[in-house]
Amino acid sequence: MNWKDKFSLDAKAIKASDIRELLKLLDDPSILSFAGGIPDPALFPMNKVAEIRKNLESHPDLNRQSMQYSKTEGYNPLRQWVADKYSSAETEISQENVLITNGAQQSLTLLATALIDAATPIAVANPTYLGALQIFGTRRPNYITVDTDENGIIIKSLKSAFQKGVKLLYTIPDFQNPGGMIIPEDRRKKIIELAHEFDVIILEDTAYRELYYDAPPPPSLLTLEGQFLGEGQWHQAGLVIQIGTASKTLMPALRVGWTIAPLDILEKLVMLKQSNDLHSSTLNQIITHELSSSGLETHIDKLRDVYGRRRDTMVDALRSYMPNCATFSRPAGGMFVWITLAEDMDASELLQKALATEKLAFVPGAAFFANGGGENTFRLSFSTCDDKDIIDGVRRLSTLIQREHLQKVHPKQWS
């Protein structure tokens, strides 16, 4: 049986994730991994989770409810917490505007199903989140890529994309994965203005918004759109759909994310989710609500302190060791440092040599470019490594890059 001939067009369109494949390397303790953009499990609030579980056992009715089928929209107290947290004076959100999903990844899947047909033109940043490209790819869209700089999306390039008739823009304004950029407020306002000029839906992914190390990020696109439209107008005229997750601040295995959207689109997403998995785990939603409504800010402050110090350690090490043939970012938040090599270098080839000779892993950047390119870029994550490993890994990686660069510049000396 040749199963490849039996696959649907959607199944044929999906590609394996370079990151998922690299995460398998984490099972090998001899490999130092800068690959996975994952939280440090040592920082998970396990004691608090144990307390919540114990409290549930002392309330039999709620304990049974946590194991029962529940409504597709999600656990009402959690939906209300999301609505309260992300409401603003001009954009007043109710729990009716909130759908709880199995992580932000399911939010993207439902939105792609609802909004993207084959050949639909959609705008994405160059580079952008690989997981989003995987999902969108199953719908077989026409990608219109938007150039970026150290401040994220370049407005001139965005306007050019919108003029080509794109239906939606996917963006991560805060500490982008993979580039680490943060879009400043003036650009955010221009993005909103252009979206309404050209009638373009915006999918705002806020996965890293809480993980800032220098200063809080500017107002979200959802908040700024409310200011642009005026009080109460988002429900009828809003184009921004916001996607959030508890995976980066609490624990990924809870698989709790959410979508905030006007009612017309949210109702369609609820139907799609209902046909997909009925509802997200009630138990995990209860745990997420309890964690979020008590002591969350203290927990996030701890994450900012630990991850911020690791960010500084990696950036300082790169400044000390990285050769001139490579440039890198200093992210103001998130989990990633973006590296650009000399144009004649290939990060995928570098990865194979780093694994073979240095037992080091990172993510080549080409996978983050929707229409190709980026072969000379790669992403480093600092979230799960201690200072010693970061310094040692960066030093060894920098030495390898210098050697590979010299081999290309002076090949006869290395023949």
C-alpha beads as a LAMMPS data file, in Angstrom:
LAMMPS data file: protein, C-alpha beads

415 atoms
414 bonds

1 atom types
1 bond types

-500.0 500.0 xlo xhi
-500.0 500.0 ylo yhi
-500.0 500.0 zlo zhi

Masses

1 110.0

Atoms # bond

1 1 1 0.000 0.000 0.000
2 1 1 1.370 3.402 -1.009
3 1 1 -0.176 5.571 1.666
4 1 1 1.216 8.766 0.167
5 1 1 -1.290 8.401 -2.651
6 1 1 -4.126 8.189 -0.131
7 1 1 -3.423 11.395 1.790
8 1 1 -5.687 14.432 1.543
9 1 1 -4.344 17.686 0.156
10 1 1 -4.209 19.049 3.708
11 1 1 -2.153 16.088 4.902
12 1 1 0.209 16.369 1.949
13 1 1 0.731 20.076 2.666
14 1 1 1.910 19.651 6.253
15 1 1 5.653 19.417 6.858
16 1 1 7.644 18.071 9.762
17 1 1 8.771 20.668 12.298
18 1 1 12.521 21.155 12.546
19 1 1 12.014 22.147 16.174
20 1 1 9.972 19.047 17.044
21 1 1 12.702 16.889 15.529
22 1 1 15.413 18.746 17.412
23 1 1 13.532 18.416 20.708
24 1 1 14.072 14.667 20.447
25 1 1 17.725 15.454 21.088
26 1 1 16.826 16.537 24.612
27 1 1 16.669 12.854 25.495
28 1 1 20.453 12.717 24.994
29 1 1 22.029 14.214 28.129
30 1 1 25.357 14.692 26.347
31 1 1 23.893 17.354 24.039
32 1 1 23.696 20.962 25.183
33 1 1 20.543 22.299 23.592
34 1 1 19.850 25.911 22.724
35 1 1 17.079 24.621 20.436
36 1 1 13.767 24.352 22.253
37 1 1 11.891 27.530 23.121
38 1 1 10.484 25.891 26.207
39 1 1 10.130 27.013 29.829
40 1 1 12.470 25.697 32.514
41 1 1 10.643 22.870 34.341
42 1 1 12.514 23.775 37.529
43 1 1 10.363 26.926 37.610
44 1 1 6.998 25.179 37.337
45 1 1 4.727 25.987 40.351
46 1 1 4.428 22.324 41.343
47 1 1 3.728 22.939 45.040
48 1 1 0.850 25.216 44.158
49 1 1 -0.561 22.607 41.779
50 1 1 -0.400 20.001 44.537
51 1 1 -2.336 22.356 46.824
52 1 1 -5.007 22.888 44.179
53 1 1 -5.395 19.151 43.622
54 1 1 -5.658 18.547 47.357
55 1 1 -8.279 21.264 47.690
56 1 1 -10.281 19.716 44.853
57 1 1 -10.322 16.387 46.668
58 1 1 -11.890 18.086 49.679
59 1 1 -14.728 19.436 47.483
60 1 1 -16.316 16.317 45.948
61 1 1 -18.743 18.128 43.639
62 1 1 -16.059 20.339 42.094
63 1 1 -13.693 17.368 41.914
64 1 1 -16.252 15.383 39.927
65 1 1 -16.926 18.408 37.723
66 1 1 -13.220 18.575 36.910
67 1 1 -13.426 15.068 35.425
68 1 1 -16.696 15.549 33.532
69 1 1 -17.544 16.681 30.046
70 1 1 -18.007 20.447 29.962
71 1 1 -19.027 23.085 27.469
72 1 1 -16.880 23.826 24.471
73 1 1 -16.400 27.519 25.271
74 1 1 -14.479 26.653 28.436
75 1 1 -14.599 26.929 32.215
76 1 1 -16.492 30.134 32.970
77 1 1 -14.278 31.415 35.828
78 1 1 -11.202 31.080 33.592
79 1 1 -12.947 32.771 30.675
80 1 1 -13.935 35.632 32.969
81 1 1 -10.355 35.946 34.257
82 1 1 -9.096 36.248 30.670
83 1 1 -11.797 38.796 29.845
84 1 1 -10.986 40.911 32.908
85 1 1 -7.234 40.787 32.327
86 1 1 -7.308 41.830 28.687
87 1 1 -10.162 44.339 28.746
88 1 1 -9.396 48.026 28.385
89 1 1 -11.457 51.185 28.707
90 1 1 -12.268 51.174 24.995
91 1 1 -12.253 47.400 24.456
92 1 1 -14.484 45.908 27.114
93 1 1 -14.332 42.129 26.761
94 1 1 -16.823 39.711 28.278
95 1 1 -16.397 35.993 28.770
96 1 1 -18.615 35.567 25.701
97 1 1 -15.659 36.848 23.655
98 1 1 -13.305 34.180 25.072
99 1 1 -12.798 30.603 23.869
100 1 1 -10.486 28.316 25.865
101 1 1 -8.349 26.132 23.593
102 1 1 -5.756 23.387 23.855
103 1 1 -2.885 25.830 23.802
104 1 1 -2.356 28.713 21.404
105 1 1 -1.577 26.132 18.731
106 1 1 -5.211 25.023 18.645
107 1 1 -6.323 28.643 18.496
108 1 1 -4.233 29.056 15.351
109 1 1 -5.596 25.806 13.915
110 1 1 -9.219 26.840 14.427
111 1 1 -8.597 30.321 13.030
112 1 1 -6.809 28.934 9.990
113 1 1 -9.725 26.585 9.321
114 1 1 -12.230 29.407 9.717
115 1 1 -10.412 32.052 7.671
116 1 1 -8.003 30.515 5.148
117 1 1 -8.879 28.701 1.923
118 1 1 -6.483 27.412 -0.697
119 1 1 -4.643 30.324 -2.372
120 1 1 -5.911 32.852 0.190
121 1 1 -3.263 35.598 0.386
122 1 1 -2.054 36.021 3.969
123 1 1 0.718 38.221 5.343
124 1 1 3.422 36.922 7.681
125 1 1 6.644 38.455 8.904
126 1 1 10.021 37.315 7.580
127 1 1 10.916 35.490 9.806
128 1 1 7.927 34.241 11.819
129 1 1 6.852 31.421 14.144
130 1 1 7.408 28.025 12.538
131 1 1 4.401 26.467 14.291
132 1 1 2.079 29.014 12.692
133 1 1 3.562 28.314 9.256
134 1 1 2.959 24.594 9.800
135 1 1 -0.705 25.213 10.572
136 1 1 -1.309 27.750 7.830
137 1 1 0.495 25.509 5.367
138 1 1 -2.209 22.835 5.648
139 1 1 -4.645 25.389 4.206
140 1 1 -2.296 26.007 1.238
141 1 1 -2.376 29.820 1.328
142 1 1 -0.475 32.295 -0.777
143 1 1 2.106 33.772 1.594
144 1 1 2.896 37.455 1.205
145 1 1 5.967 38.044 3.362
146 1 1 6.638 41.272 5.243
147 1 1 10.185 42.493 5.851
148 1 1 11.394 43.107 9.402
149 1 1 14.192 44.990 11.133
150 1 1 15.302 45.271 14.773
151 1 1 11.882 46.802 15.542
152 1 1 9.828 44.102 13.878
153 1 1 7.458 44.610 10.954
154 1 1 8.513 47.364 8.535
155 1 1 5.461 49.484 7.760
156 1 1 6.380 50.205 4.121
157 1 1 6.653 46.475 3.431
158 1 1 3.396 45.810 5.300
159 1 1 1.514 48.377 3.213
160 1 1 2.870 46.800 0.057
161 1 1 1.603 43.409 1.256
162 1 1 -1.823 44.802 2.086
163 1 1 -2.046 46.365 -1.375
164 1 1 -1.786 42.846 -2.794
165 1 1 -5.147 41.966 -1.268
166 1 1 -4.152 39.913 1.770
167 1 1 -7.015 38.678 3.956
168 1 1 -5.155 38.480 7.252
169 1 1 -1.893 39.301 8.987
170 1 1 -0.325 36.995 11.582
171 1 1 2.045 38.774 13.957
172 1 1 3.808 38.368 17.301
173 1 1 4.326 41.993 18.421
174 1 1 6.057 41.189 21.725
175 1 1 9.522 39.533 21.759
176 1 1 8.851 37.651 18.552
177 1 1 9.622 33.989 18.021
178 1 1 12.186 33.632 16.487
179 1 1 13.631 37.129 16.089
180 1 1 13.068 38.490 19.599
181 1 1 11.907 41.857 18.210
182 1 1 9.306 44.057 19.876
183 1 1 7.176 46.332 17.711
184 1 1 7.168 49.915 19.074
185 1 1 3.899 51.698 19.743
186 1 1 4.043 54.015 16.743
187 1 1 4.364 51.057 14.378
188 1 1 1.559 49.225 16.193
189 1 1 -0.751 52.176 15.645
190 1 1 0.171 52.259 11.965
191 1 1 -0.531 48.523 11.665
192 1 1 -4.038 49.127 13.042
193 1 1 -4.622 52.058 10.680
194 1 1 -3.516 50.048 7.645
195 1 1 -5.609 47.038 8.673
196 1 1 -8.725 49.186 8.702
197 1 1 -7.769 50.980 5.499
198 1 1 -7.406 47.669 3.652
199 1 1 -9.895 45.572 5.713
200 1 1 -7.304 43.033 6.891
201 1 1 -7.855 40.722 9.879
202 1 1 -5.008 40.700 12.419
203 1 1 -4.127 37.573 14.389
204 1 1 -2.160 38.900 17.366
205 1 1 -0.139 36.176 19.117
206 1 1 0.772 37.259 22.669
207 1 1 2.603 34.118 23.828
208 1 1 5.628 36.001 25.210
209 1 1 4.009 39.280 26.267
210 1 1 4.452 38.724 30.019
211 1 1 8.124 37.748 29.716
212 1 1 9.710 41.194 29.582
213 1 1 13.088 41.926 31.197
214 1 1 13.732 45.621 30.588
215 1 1 10.297 47.283 30.564
216 1 1 6.680 46.297 29.879
217 1 1 5.804 46.162 26.176
218 1 1 3.626 48.821 24.526
219 1 1 -0.163 48.382 24.551
220 1 1 -1.340 45.346 22.630
221 1 1 -2.832 45.627 19.166
222 1 1 -6.182 44.672 20.709
223 1 1 -5.978 47.596 23.140
224 1 1 -4.771 50.029 20.483
225 1 1 -7.552 49.018 18.109
226 1 1 -10.070 49.826 20.831
227 1 1 -8.543 53.301 21.124
228 1 1 -8.582 53.684 17.338
229 1 1 -12.240 52.688 17.006
230 1 1 -13.599 54.310 20.147
231 1 1 -15.347 52.887 23.184
232 1 1 -17.573 49.899 22.522
233 1 1 -16.855 49.715 18.775
234 1 1 -14.525 46.684 18.753
235 1 1 -17.443 44.243 19.061
236 1 1 -18.902 45.437 15.754
237 1 1 -15.903 46.759 13.840
238 1 1 -12.871 45.023 15.372
239 1 1 -10.352 43.295 13.105
240 1 1 -7.924 42.173 15.831
241 1 1 -8.223 38.627 17.163
242 1 1 -5.911 38.000 20.099
243 1 1 -4.371 34.634 20.941
244 1 1 -2.943 33.836 24.379
245 1 1 -1.481 30.893 26.262
246 1 1 -0.509 29.730 29.739
247 1 1 2.275 27.527 28.367
248 1 1 5.128 30.027 28.675
249 1 1 4.171 31.424 32.093
250 1 1 2.719 28.357 33.850
251 1 1 3.197 24.895 32.318
252 1 1 2.932 23.666 28.724
253 1 1 1.344 20.340 29.699
254 1 1 -1.763 22.138 30.965
255 1 1 -2.477 22.789 27.250
256 1 1 -4.494 25.875 28.065
257 1 1 -4.717 28.737 25.631
258 1 1 -7.425 31.165 24.614
259 1 1 -8.794 33.208 21.756
260 1 1 -10.356 36.662 22.225
261 1 1 -12.563 37.646 19.306
262 1 1 -15.796 39.421 18.355
263 1 1 -18.854 37.178 18.780
264 1 1 -19.456 36.417 15.097
265 1 1 -16.061 34.794 14.615
266 1 1 -15.948 33.289 18.108
267 1 1 -19.198 31.422 17.561
268 1 1 -17.761 29.811 14.430
269 1 1 -14.563 28.870 16.310
270 1 1 -16.669 27.222 19.029
271 1 1 -18.402 25.056 16.400
272 1 1 -15.066 24.081 14.898
273 1 1 -13.604 23.183 18.286
274 1 1 -16.719 21.210 19.183
275 1 1 -16.279 19.079 16.090
276 1 1 -12.568 18.742 16.837
277 1 1 -12.292 17.734 20.501
278 1 1 -15.534 18.777 22.286
279 1 1 -13.717 20.817 24.940
280 1 1 -10.393 21.357 26.701
281 1 1 -9.590 19.476 29.907
282 1 1 -11.830 20.810 32.673
283 1 1 -9.317 19.811 35.329
284 1 1 -6.504 21.688 33.606
285 1 1 -8.710 24.739 33.158
286 1 1 -9.536 24.745 36.874
287 1 1 -5.852 24.420 37.768
288 1 1 -4.972 27.236 35.365
289 1 1 -7.662 29.481 36.829
290 1 1 -6.521 28.841 40.391
291 1 1 -2.884 29.486 39.480
292 1 1 -3.778 32.621 37.526
293 1 1 -6.081 34.177 40.094
294 1 1 -3.732 33.775 43.061
295 1 1 -0.036 34.685 43.116
296 1 1 0.470 34.750 39.358
297 1 1 2.347 38.057 39.306
298 1 1 4.817 36.847 41.946
299 1 1 5.442 33.724 39.876
300 1 1 5.949 35.724 36.676
301 1 1 8.309 38.106 38.477
302 1 1 10.441 35.072 39.296
303 1 1 10.423 34.007 35.635
304 1 1 11.460 37.501 34.560
305 1 1 14.320 37.489 37.051
306 1 1 15.676 34.061 36.064
307 1 1 15.171 34.353 32.307
308 1 1 16.370 37.949 32.284
309 1 1 19.678 36.942 33.883
310 1 1 20.075 34.108 31.393
311 1 1 19.372 36.504 28.533
312 1 1 22.112 38.790 29.842
313 1 1 24.522 35.881 30.209
314 1 1 23.962 34.744 26.620
315 1 1 24.219 38.232 25.135
316 1 1 27.391 38.983 27.130
317 1 1 28.914 35.679 26.001
318 1 1 28.044 36.413 22.370
319 1 1 29.669 39.836 22.684
320 1 1 32.792 38.226 24.102
321 1 1 33.164 35.279 21.744
322 1 1 31.118 35.629 18.550
323 1 1 33.282 36.503 15.505
324 1 1 32.600 39.537 13.318
325 1 1 31.044 37.350 10.615
326 1 1 27.916 37.037 12.769
327 1 1 25.480 39.590 14.183
328 1 1 22.904 39.014 16.896
329 1 1 19.987 40.625 18.691
330 1 1 19.576 41.636 22.323
331 1 1 15.943 40.747 23.000
332 1 1 14.022 42.814 25.555
333 1 1 12.001 39.747 26.512
334 1 1 10.938 36.288 25.431
335 1 1 13.274 33.310 25.108
336 1 1 15.327 33.801 21.956
337 1 1 18.440 35.373 20.470
338 1 1 18.526 35.603 16.670
339 1 1 21.849 35.149 14.884
340 1 1 22.685 36.205 11.318
341 1 1 25.809 34.714 9.761
342 1 1 27.768 35.822 6.720
343 1 1 25.677 35.347 3.569
344 1 1 27.791 32.471 2.281
345 1 1 27.272 30.372 5.432
346 1 1 24.521 27.777 5.915
347 1 1 23.113 27.319 9.420
348 1 1 21.787 23.816 8.656
349 1 1 25.285 22.655 7.714
350 1 1 26.622 24.410 10.809
351 1 1 24.108 22.543 12.983
352 1 1 25.270 19.156 11.709
353 1 1 28.868 20.038 12.549
354 1 1 27.865 21.499 15.920
355 1 1 26.078 18.259 16.811
356 1 1 28.921 16.076 15.583
357 1 1 31.892 17.948 17.027
358 1 1 30.539 20.076 19.870
359 1 1 27.388 18.235 20.996
360 1 1 25.471 21.508 20.596
361 1 1 21.981 22.052 19.189
362 1 1 20.189 25.150 17.891
363 1 1 17.426 25.826 15.332
364 1 1 18.415 26.801 11.770
365 1 1 16.514 29.864 10.638
366 1 1 15.337 28.849 7.157
367 1 1 12.277 27.084 8.595
368 1 1 10.975 30.445 9.872
369 1 1 10.804 31.968 6.366
370 1 1 7.516 31.273 4.593
371 1 1 8.806 31.666 1.033
372 1 1 12.392 30.538 1.441
373 1 1 15.557 32.311 2.480
374 1 1 17.208 32.733 5.862
375 1 1 19.706 29.929 5.314
376 1 1 22.396 31.996 7.056
377 1 1 20.320 32.568 10.214
378 1 1 19.589 30.563 13.334
379 1 1 17.848 30.822 16.702
380 1 1 19.284 30.282 20.168
381 1 1 17.128 29.800 23.257
382 1 1 18.452 30.616 26.728
383 1 1 15.426 29.595 28.814
384 1 1 16.524 26.165 30.056
385 1 1 20.311 26.556 30.434
386 1 1 22.286 27.745 33.442
387 1 1 24.971 30.418 33.184
388 1 1 27.876 27.984 32.997
389 1 1 26.367 26.009 30.129
390 1 1 25.385 29.178 28.270
391 1 1 28.911 30.607 28.437
392 1 1 30.558 27.301 27.544
393 1 1 28.121 26.589 24.711
394 1 1 28.402 30.060 23.184
395 1 1 32.190 29.923 23.379
396 1 1 32.360 26.565 21.589
397 1 1 29.740 27.563 19.020
398 1 1 31.568 30.817 18.309
399 1 1 34.832 28.961 17.764
400 1 1 33.094 26.630 15.325
401 1 1 31.556 29.562 13.421
402 1 1 34.920 31.307 13.200
403 1 1 36.554 28.137 11.855
404 1 1 33.801 27.553 9.289
405 1 1 33.952 31.171 8.148
406 1 1 37.723 31.081 7.701
407 1 1 37.434 27.877 5.679
408 1 1 35.156 29.694 3.241
409 1 1 37.239 32.870 3.108
410 1 1 40.602 31.097 2.843
411 1 1 39.805 27.601 1.534
412 1 1 43.362 26.819 0.404
413 1 1 44.692 27.180 3.926
414 1 1 42.226 24.503 5.088
415 1 1 42.533 22.058 2.191

Bonds

1 1 1 2
2 1 2 3
3 1 3 4
4 1 4 5
5 1 5 6
6 1 6 7
7 1 7 8
8 1 8 9
9 1 9 10
10 1 10 11
11 1 11 12
12 1 12 13
13 1 13 14
14 1 14 15
15 1 15 16
16 1 16 17
17 1 17 18
18 1 18 19
19 1 19 20
20 1 20 21
21 1 21 22
22 1 22 23
23 1 23 24
24 1 24 25
25 1 25 26
26 1 26 27
27 1 27 28
28 1 28 29
29 1 29 30
30 1 30 31
31 1 31 32
32 1 32 33
33 1 33 34
34 1 34 35
35 1 35 36
36 1 36 37
37 1 37 38
38 1 38 39
39 1 39 40
40 1 40 41
41 1 41 42
42 1 42 43
43 1 43 44
44 1 44 45
45 1 45 46
46 1 46 47
47 1 47 48
48 1 48 49
49 1 49 50
50 1 50 51
51 1 51 52
52 1 52 53
53 1 53 54
54 1 54 55
55 1 55 56
56 1 56 57
57 1 57 58
58 1 58 59
59 1 59 60
60 1 60 61
61 1 61 62
62 1 62 63
63 1 63 64
64 1 64 65
65 1 65 66
66 1 66 67
67 1 67 68
68 1 68 69
69 1 69 70
70 1 70 71
71 1 71 72
72 1 72 73
73 1 73 74
74 1 74 75
75 1 75 76
76 1 76 77
77 1 77 78
78 1 78 79
79 1 79 80
80 1 80 81
81 1 81 82
82 1 82 83
83 1 83 84
84 1 84 85
85 1 85 86
86 1 86 87
87 1 87 88
88 1 88 89
89 1 89 90
90 1 90 91
91 1 91 92
92 1 92 93
93 1 93 94
94 1 94 95
95 1 95 96
96 1 96 97
97 1 97 98
98 1 98 99
99 1 99 100
100 1 100 101
101 1 101 102
102 1 102 103
103 1 103 104
104 1 104 105
105 1 105 106
106 1 106 107
107 1 107 108
108 1 108 109
109 1 109 110
110 1 110 111
111 1 111 112
112 1 112 113
113 1 113 114
114 1 114 115
115 1 115 116
116 1 116 117
117 1 117 118
118 1 118 119
119 1 119 120
120 1 120 121
121 1 121 122
122 1 122 123
123 1 123 124
124 1 124 125
125 1 125 126
126 1 126 127
127 1 127 128
128 1 128 129
129 1 129 130
130 1 130 131
131 1 131 132
132 1 132 133
133 1 133 134
134 1 134 135
135 1 135 136
136 1 136 137
137 1 137 138
138 1 138 139
139 1 139 140
140 1 140 141
141 1 141 142
142 1 142 143
143 1 143 144
144 1 144 145
145 1 145 146
146 1 146 147
147 1 147 148
148 1 148 149
149 1 149 150
150 1 150 151
151 1 151 152
152 1 152 153
153 1 153 154
154 1 154 155
155 1 155 156
156 1 156 157
157 1 157 158
158 1 158 159
159 1 159 160
160 1 160 161
161 1 161 162
162 1 162 163
163 1 163 164
164 1 164 165
165 1 165 166
166 1 166 167
167 1 167 168
168 1 168 169
169 1 169 170
170 1 170 171
171 1 171 172
172 1 172 173
173 1 173 174
174 1 174 175
175 1 175 176
176 1 176 177
177 1 177 178
178 1 178 179
179 1 179 180
180 1 180 181
181 1 181 182
182 1 182 183
183 1 183 184
184 1 184 185
185 1 185 186
186 1 186 187
187 1 187 188
188 1 188 189
189 1 189 190
190 1 190 191
191 1 191 192
192 1 192 193
193 1 193 194
194 1 194 195
195 1 195 196
196 1 196 197
197 1 197 198
198 1 198 199
199 1 199 200
200 1 200 201
201 1 201 202
202 1 202 203
203 1 203 204
204 1 204 205
205 1 205 206
206 1 206 207
207 1 207 208
208 1 208 209
209 1 209 210
210 1 210 211
211 1 211 212
212 1 212 213
213 1 213 214
214 1 214 215
215 1 215 216
216 1 216 217
217 1 217 218
218 1 218 219
219 1 219 220
220 1 220 221
221 1 221 222
222 1 222 223
223 1 223 224
224 1 224 225
225 1 225 226
226 1 226 227
227 1 227 228
228 1 228 229
229 1 229 230
230 1 230 231
231 1 231 232
232 1 232 233
233 1 233 234
234 1 234 235
235 1 235 236
236 1 236 237
237 1 237 238
238 1 238 239
239 1 239 240
240 1 240 241
241 1 241 242
242 1 242 243
243 1 243 244
244 1 244 245
245 1 245 246
246 1 246 247
247 1 247 248
248 1 248 249
249 1 249 250
250 1 250 251
251 1 251 252
252 1 252 253
253 1 253 254
254 1 254 255
255 1 255 256
256 1 256 257
257 1 257 258
258 1 258 259
259 1 259 260
260 1 260 261
261 1 261 262
262 1 262 263
263 1 263 264
264 1 264 265
265 1 265 266
266 1 266 267
267 1 267 268
268 1 268 269
269 1 269 270
270 1 270 271
271 1 271 272
272 1 272 273
273 1 273 274
274 1 274 275
275 1 275 276
276 1 276 277
277 1 277 278
278 1 278 279
279 1 279 280
280 1 280 281
281 1 281 282
282 1 282 283
283 1 283 284
284 1 284 285
285 1 285 286
286 1 286 287
287 1 287 288
288 1 288 289
289 1 289 290
290 1 290 291
291 1 291 292
292 1 292 293
293 1 293 294
294 1 294 295
295 1 295 296
296 1 296 297
297 1 297 298
298 1 298 299
299 1 299 300
300 1 300 301
301 1 301 302
302 1 302 303
303 1 303 304
304 1 304 305
305 1 305 306
306 1 306 307
307 1 307 308
308 1 308 309
309 1 309 310
310 1 310 311
311 1 311 312
312 1 312 313
313 1 313 314
314 1 314 315
315 1 315 316
316 1 316 317
317 1 317 318
318 1 318 319
319 1 319 320
320 1 320 321
321 1 321 322
322 1 322 323
323 1 323 324
324 1 324 325
325 1 325 326
326 1 326 327
327 1 327 328
328 1 328 329
329 1 329 330
330 1 330 331
331 1 331 332
332 1 332 333
333 1 333 334
334 1 334 335
335 1 335 336
336 1 336 337
337 1 337 338
338 1 338 339
339 1 339 340
340 1 340 341
341 1 341 342
342 1 342 343
343 1 343 344
344 1 344 345
345 1 345 346
346 1 346 347
347 1 347 348
348 1 348 349
349 1 349 350
350 1 350 351
351 1 351 352
352 1 352 353
353 1 353 354
354 1 354 355
355 1 355 356
356 1 356 357
357 1 357 358
358 1 358 359
359 1 359 360
360 1 360 361
361 1 361 362
362 1 362 363
363 1 363 364
364 1 364 365
365 1 365 366
366 1 366 367
367 1 367 368
368 1 368 369
369 1 369 370
370 1 370 371
371 1 371 372
372 1 372 373
373 1 373 374
374 1 374 375
375 1 375 376
376 1 376 377
377 1 377 378
378 1 378 379
379 1 379 380
380 1 380 381
381 1 381 382
382 1 382 383
383 1 383 384
384 1 384 385
385 1 385 386
386 1 386 387
387 1 387 388
388 1 388 389
389 1 389 390
390 1 390 391
391 1 391 392
392 1 392 393
393 1 393 394
394 1 394 395
395 1 395 396
396 1 396 397
397 1 397 398
398 1 398 399
399 1 399 400
400 1 400 401
401 1 401 402
402 1 402 403
403 1 403 404
404 1 404 405
405 1 405 406
406 1 406 407
407 1 407 408
408 1 408 409
409 1 409 410
410 1 410 411
411 1 411 412
412 1 412 413
413 1 413 414
414 1 414 415
